[in-house]
């Protein structure tokens, strides 16, 4: 939850905000199991139609709904960490063919089409194909953020877009030291070896940051709900493929989820990249004129 400007907003707790998408996930999982047959429900320890609902089955249903919600939300994470690519000169979309919002709504349209297609075998493979294309768009965004570089005067060397944007946000949001001198004063930070500007703290900055964070966080809930409905389409295609046993249905869902979630794995790589660049390890070693030595073997 965010507690800003002394105001306690209970509706901004993560538990409250993500409870609704989790309930939507419960409904989607129940809907998928109704098409998949009772054997899949029994395999997953879920309630079976026509039988009394027991507490353990109800708990498992909520857990699976929460899992579906969490997996469906992975693209939001990818689009968030690569958001610097979404605007160019203040205009959107900067790159229509790799824009996260356009790709999401395009996939939603395909999912609706697949749901109404009467060829189970064909729609299964097409569902995997479009999910792979959706993942490829996210892979492209992540790789550009770490590989492409831009030459900024603030840095001694070229840096990636991911580091440049993260650094700019951190500087902008940080608490600047209050100076007794009117106006900005340029100084040199000996540790960072770059030009730093000391400014007076601007009182309206926290309110402005709180505004766009709140807009984004509340929009995040709607984004997740749309992604859940979008993922439900390919999932429906996997569980309704003719001739599948319950074990094969679980395997097909697992493959679909693996393709869907794979771009989010590279978010970990992006975090590693930012940490390495922030430490400036390679530059410091070069400035010292020494090469890093391998660790001594254990005795």
C-alpha positions in Angstrom: 0.0 0.0 0.0 1.1 3.6 -0.6 1.0 6.0 2.3 1.6 9.4 0.8 1.2 12.9 2.2 -0.1 11.5 5.4 -3.2 9.9 3.8 -4.1 6.3 4.6 -5.8 4.8 1.5 -6.9 1.3 2.4 -8.0 0.5 -1.1 -4.4 0.8 -2.3 -3.2 -2.3 -0.4 -1.9 -4.9 -2.8 -4.2 -7.5 -1.1 -7.2 -5.4 -1.9 -6.1 -4.5 -5.4 -5.2 -8.0 -6.5 -8.1 -9.7 -4.8 -10.5 -8.8 -7.7 -8.2 -10.2 -10.4 -7.8 -13.3 -8.3 -11.5 -13.8 -8.1 -11.7 -13.4 -11.9 -9.0 -16.1 -12.1 -11.2 -18.4 -10.0 -14.1 -17.9 -12.4 -11.8 -18.5 -15.4 -10.3 -21.7 -14.0 -13.8 -23.0 -13.1 -15.0 -22.2 -16.6 -12.0 -24.0 -18.2 -12.5 -27.1 -16.1 -16.2 -27.2 -17.1 -15.0 -27.6 -20.7 -12.1 -29.9 -19.9 -14.2 -32.5 -18.2 -14.4 -34.0 -14.7 -11.1 -36.0 -14.9 -9.0 -32.8 -15.1 -10.9 -31.4 -12.1 -10.2 -34.6 -10.1 -6.5 -34.5 -11.1 -6.2 -30.9 -9.8 -8.2 -31.6 -6.7 -10.9 -29.2 -7.8 -14.7 -29.3 -7.3 -16.5 -31.6 -9.7 -19.9 -30.7 -11.1 -22.7 -32.5 -9.4 -20.8 -33.2 -6.2 -20.7 -31.3 -2.9 -18.0 -28.6 -2.7 -15.6 -29.5 0.1 -13.3 -27.0 1.8 -10.0 -28.4 0.5 -11.3 -28.2 -3.1 -12.5 -24.7 -2.6 -9.1 -23.6 -1.2 -7.3 -25.3 -4.2 -9.7 -23.5 -6.5 -8.8 -20.1 -5.1 -5.0 -21.0 -5.2 -5.3 -21.9 -8.9 -7.3 -18.7 -9.6 -4.5 -16.7 -7.9 -1.9 -18.6 -9.9 -3.8 -17.9 -13.2 -4.0 -14.2 -12.2 -0.3 -14.0 -11.4 0.8 -15.7 -14.6 -1.5 -13.6 -16.7 0.0 -10.4 -15.3 3.6 -11.2 -16.4 3.4 -9.1 -19.6 2.5 -6.0 -17.4 5.9 -6.5 -15.7 7.7 -6.6 -19.0 5.9 -3.6 -20.5 6.5 -1.7 -17.3 10.3 -2.2 -17.2 10.5 -1.3 -21.0 8.2 1.6 -20.9 10.9 4.1 -22.0 10.3 2.8 -25.5 6.6 3.7 -25.6 7.1 7.4 -26.2 9.2 9.4 -28.6 9.1 13.2 -28.4 6.1 12.9 -26.1 4.1 11.0 -28.7 2.5 7.6 -28.5 2.9 5.0 -29.9 6.5 5.4 -30.8 6.9 2.0 -32.3 3.4 0.5 -33.1 4.6 -3.0 -34.0 6.3 -3.5 -30.6 3.9 -1.4 -28.4 2.6 -3.4 -25.5 -0.9 -2.0 -25.5 -1.4 -2.6 -29.2 0.0 -6.1 -29.0 -2.3 -6.9 -26.0 -5.5 -5.8 -27.8 -4.4 -7.5 -31.0 -3.9 -10.8 -29.0 -7.3 -10.3 -27.4 -8.9 -10.0 -30.8 -7.2 -13.2 -31.9 -8.3 -15.0 -28.7 -12.0 -14.1 -29.4 -11.6 -15.4 -32.9 -10.1 -18.7 -31.7 -12.9 -19.2 -29.2 -15.4 -19.2 -32.0 -13.4 -21.4 -34.4 -14.8 -24.9 -34.7 -11.5 -26.7 -35.5 -10.1 -27.9 -32.1 -6.8 -29.3 -33.5 -6.0 -26.2 -35.7 -6.9 -23.6 -33.1 -4.6 -25.4 -30.6 -1.6 -24.9 -32.7 -2.6 -21.4 -33.7 -3.1 -20.5 -30.0 0.5 -21.6 -29.3 1.7 -19.6 -32.4 0.1 -16.3 -31.5 1.2 -16.7 -27.8 4.8 -17.2 -29.1 4.5 -14.1 -31.3 3.2 -12.1 -28.3 6.2 -13.4 -26.2 8.6 -12.5 -29.1 7.4 -8.9 -29.0 8.3 -8.7 -25.3 11.7 -10.4 -25.9 12.4 -7.8 -28.5 11.6 -4.9 -26.1 13.8 -6.4 -23.3 16.8 -7.0 -25.6 16.7 -3.5 -27.0 16.7 -2.1 -23.5 19.9 -3.9 -22.6 21.8 -4.0 -25.9 21.1 -0.7 -27.5 23.0 2.2 -26.0 22.8 5.9 -26.1 25.6 8.5 -25.6 24.7 10.9 -22.9 26.9 13.8 -21.7 26.1 12.9 -18.1 28.1 9.6 -18.4 31.7 8.9 -19.2 30.6 6.0 -21.5 27.6 5.0 -23.5 24.9 3.4 -21.4 21.9 1.3 -22.2 18.4 2.8 -22.3 17.4 0.8 -19.3 20.2 2.3 -17.1 19.7 5.8 -18.6 16.0 5.8 -17.8 16.3 4.3 -14.4 19.1 6.7 -13.5 17.1 9.7 -14.7 14.1 8.7 -12.6 16.1 8.1 -9.5 17.7 11.5 -9.8 14.4 13.2 -10.5 12.6 11.6 -7.7 15.4 11.8 -5.2 15.5 14.3 -2.4 17.9 17.0 -3.6 20.0 18.8 -1.0 18.7 22.2 0.0 21.2 24.8 -0.9 21.5 28.3 0.6 22.4 29.6 -2.8 19.5 30.6 -5.0 19.1 28.6 -8.2 20.9 25.4 -9.4 24.6 25.0 -8.8 26.7 22.6 -10.7 29.1 20.5 -8.7 31.3 17.4 -9.3 30.6 14.2 -7.4 34.1 12.6 -7.1 32.6 9.1 -6.5 30.4 9.1 -9.6 32.8 11.1 -11.7 30.0 13.0 -13.3 28.3 16.4 -13.1 25.6 16.7 -10.5 23.1 19.5 -10.0 22.1 20.6 -6.5 18.6 22.1 -6.3 16.1 23.2 -3.8 13.5 20.6 -2.8 10.3 21.4 -4.8 7.2 21.0 -2.7 4.9 19.9 -5.5 7.1 17.0 -6.6 5.8 14.3 -4.2 2.2 15.1 -5.1 3.0 14.9 -8.8 4.8 11.6 -8.4 1.9 10.2 -6.3 -0.6 11.2 -9.0 1.0 9.3 -11.9 1.8 6.3 -9.6 -1.8 6.1 -8.6 -3.1 6.3 -12.1 -0.7 3.6 -13.2 -1.4 1.3 -10.3 -5.2 1.5 -10.6 -4.9 1.0 -14.4 -2.8 -2.0 -13.6 -5.8 -3.8 -12.2 -7.8 -3.3 -15.5 -4.7 -4.4 -17.5 -4.5 -7.6 -15.5 -8.2 -8.4 -16.0 -7.9 -7.9 -19.8 -4.8 -10.2 -19.8 -6.6 -12.8 -17.9 -9.5 -12.8 -20.4 -6.9 -12.9 -23.2 -5.0 -15.8 -21.8 -8.3 -17.7 -21.2 -8.7 -17.9 -25.0 -5.5 -19.9 -25.7 -6.1 -21.9 -22.5 -9.5 -22.9 -23.8 -8.0 -24.0 -27.0 -5.5 -26.3 -25.2 -8.0 -28.0 -22.9 -10.6 -28.6 -25.6 -8.2 -30.3 -28.1 -9.8 -33.6 -29.2 -8.4 -36.9 -27.8 -6.4 -35.4 -24.9 -6.3 -37.2 -21.6 -6.3 -35.1 -18.4 -2.5 -35.5 -18.1 -2.1 -34.2 -21.6 -4.3 -31.3 -20.9 -2.2 -30.3 -17.9 0.9 -30.7 -20.1 -0.6 -28.5 -22.8 -1.5 -25.8 -20.3 2.0 -26.0 -18.9 3.5 -25.4 -22.3 1.2 -22.5 -22.9 2.1 -20.9 -19.6 5.8 -21.5 -20.2 5.7 -19.6 -23.5 3.6 -16.8 -21.9 5.8 -16.4 -18.9 9.2 -16.8 -20.6 9.8 -13.1 -21.4 9.4 -12.2 -17.7 12.5 -14.4 -17.0 14.6 -11.8 -18.8 13.4 -9.1 -16.4 15.8 -10.8 -13.9 18.6 -10.4 -16.5 17.7 -6.7 -16.8 17.9 -6.3 -13.0 21.4 -7.9 -13.2 22.4 -5.5 -15.9 21.3 -2.5 -14.0 23.1 -3.7 -10.9 26.3 -4.3 -12.8 26.2 -0.9 -14.6 25.3 0.9 -11.4 28.4 -0.5 -9.7 30.6 0.6 -12.7 32.8 -2.3 -11.9 34.4 -2.6 -15.4 35.3 1.2 -15.5 36.8 1.2 -12.0 38.9 -1.8 -12.9 40.1 -0.1 -16.1 40.9 3.1 -14.3 42.9 1.2 -11.7 44.9 -0.4 -14.4 44.5 -3.9 -13.1 42.7 -6.9 -14.3 40.2 -8.8 -12.0 41.9 -11.8 -10.6 40.1 -15.2 -10.3 39.2 -16.2 -6.8 41.9 -18.3 -4.9 41.2 -22.0 -4.9 39.8 -23.3 -1.6 42.3 -24.8 0.8 
